[in-house]
Amino acid sequence: MKRALVLSLFALTLLSVGILIFSNFLFGGKVLLYKDIGSDSLNDYYPWYIHFSDYLRGQGIPSWSFCVGMGQDIFYLVGYLILQPIVWLPKGLIAPALVYQHLVKTLIVGFLFFRFLQLRGLRVPARLLGSLSLSFSAYMCMGSCWFLFADEVICFTALLCAAQEAVKRGRWFLLVVAVALISLLGPFHLYLGACFLSFYVPAKLFVRYGWRPRPLLRVCLLLGGAAVLGVALGAIVTVPYLSTILNSPRGSGAASWMTTLLSFPVLGFESHLHYITAALRLLANDLLGTADDYRGWLNYLEAPLTYCGLLSLLLLPQAFLEASRRQRVIYALFLIGAILPTVFPWLRYLFWLFQGDYYRAYSLFSVLGIATLGAIAFSRYVEGRFFNLWLLAGMAFLLLAILYLPLQELQSQISSDLKRRVTFFVILYGCLLLLGKFIKRQAVIGWIVLPLLAFELIQFDRITVSSRNTVTKRELAERAGYNDETIDALLDIKVTDPGFFRLTKLRSSAPTRFASLNDAMVFGYYGTSCYSSFNNLNYTSFLTVIGAAPPNSEFDTRWAVGLLDSYIWSTFACEKYVLADDPAIYQADPNYEFIRRYGKDYLFRNDLFLPLGLGFNRYMPEEVFRNLTIDQKPQALLRAVVLSREDQAKINGLTQLTLPELQQEVETTPLRDLVAASRSTAFKLGSFRHSRFEGTVQVERKSVLVFQTPFDPGWSALQNGHPARVLKVDIGLLGVVIDPGEHKVELRYRTPFLGYAMAVTLASLLVLALGVWRWPRLRLPT
């Protein structure tokens, strides 16, 4: 009964604080979609959620999608089905449901951390302190905008709780589940999880066993085996995700930060502003400004996100008191690990394997440590145990000294209002803790301090999540943003034209100052642009070689604008319609026919439309094509398939297109005649789904069908029911070798290695079930 009462009180407290912080989203007119620096919520996450919702209803489990760039495998994000349950909703309900999803995640984090602190043997007020501090930390609040952050807090808090269960009670199977949960975030997060466990588990065992290597090594190996089983359990997501990463410019090393970050001096320093930001963001997330008004180092997202309540910071040094010598060693190692990578950026780059200069998960690990140590110290305080008032005064002085440091660079950037609030809370916490010590009512003061902490979190977190420019509920109902007249244009098109075609949309509908490249996902059409962390390597290679993207640009491999800048490339890539807010260019082009105006946009039809799948019986060597001019390259791809030297030797019957022949044909053959000839030997689509389509083709000679979508090893082809050879052509596109005659051709896509991954996941499930049946708990050495 008492336990149920405690949990009810805890849930009510957490929910009340969450409701007050997000009241503008629950009862006001705001939606958790940000127009400011947090526009990733609109330009990245939201389009993916909408697309998953549509895909689940129209196609089934996500696989290949033609709405992502020129086509891409999206199975690697299947973890959304669990971590982002709003994708199961109809797309019209997703935007208003975002706040409820985040509040549920907040409750989950709170309960997990509450359980972890309970396993640590802490008193109820201390568990409430820790749970409030973590659930409404700056990192978690950023998860209301960059939704991945909230998922990271859930997964790593689950890992922390499961590791504590395993070390204290021997319940190893929870560790398996927690690791599998982390696998939904991606392979790199498994590396982060390994780093986390590699510190936490040996640290806990060291406190218990000291320098006795046998029990320490034995338990580490057993729990390591459980973690490996968790990795195997998540293989169905991890393996396709890893394949996607390795098949992207960032994962393959073709465009990464590694060279730049490795060249940074090991003991080099950052700018003064960096260290000012790192210090101030411990005290409040918005001391240096909010969102677009942020004045600190780098940007609002990438700067340290270590705020988790001033009370935990004030109490942190007290955790060393009454701790055993071994515990003090571990606490000291944590502080060193939190401080040194901040002082020396090279160590932080190492933590990220030189893939970025982020704080992110590093900040999360720091927050978990600060919240834990603060809760440990608070538990001792409410128990009436030793509490050093000089240490309390010293920590309060240090925090205020950071705040009032007489540096012009600091004082000119800091928010005076927040500065006063931080000062007020630090002094008030200090006075209350001091009062409790003097009147010997520390337990009473502990319960009084908790509402003050809740008030502090509400005050500071409302700025982070609510004092910003967001989409409103009214806008969702208006003909604006992602609900503009583009919807009407597409409905009209699809009534008269149900076939496959691409549409070029030149104006972004996202209501932000940052243009979206993912409109195709929201509106459900096929385009060529895409904003994604892991765009297909063949897609970006094709864009680079034709001059549509600069080479070796990490930024442009993520923000891939596609073929928006060239009508001839768009024609090659199946463009049939254009929505343009500036119609002048298309009105002057005889190849485009004006259809109708829709709001800000004008709809045109491309009379030179080419279908999906072009047949070629001539080829051009890849090395010759690369040396063509920008103007010659589209002319070449409209006349021949580009083959590597290896494929040239394997395909007999094709004729080589030479450079003189190309030049002559360009001069003598009008583009309209060339398009008409291409249509006669093109693939005639019969039925279409994203991952499976079929049709017929008739060619007089051996040919290669070029499908204007990126090559991927998951594609297979059938010619009259028999396997046909699939290969990479045109330096990144999909090709199928076709024999002379008329044939039925079918293309199928299956995520690479998915079958093996499913087998590993099923096998690990069986092992887990057997293990839980036979050995539900580990026998831990005494």
PyMOL commands that set and color helices and strands:
alter all, ss='L'
color gray80, all
select helices_A, chain A and resi 2-21+23-26+40-58+75-77+80-83+85-88+91-119+124-135+138-142+148-169+173-183+187-209+213-233+235-246+249-252+258-262+272-283+291-293+310-320+325-343+345-351+360-382+389-403+408-411+416-438+442-466+473-477+481-483+486-496+519-523+537-545+554-558+567-572+584-587+622-626+632-637+645-650+659-668+671-680+754-774
alter helices_A, ss='H'
color red, helices_A
select strands_A, chain A and resi 30-34+64-65+72-73+470-472+502-505+530-531+559-560+575-580+592-598+601-606+614-616+618-621+641-643+655-656+684-689+692-699+703-710+715-719+722-724+726-729+733-738+741-749
alter strands_A, ss='S'
color yellow, strands_A
deselect
rebuild
show_as cartoon
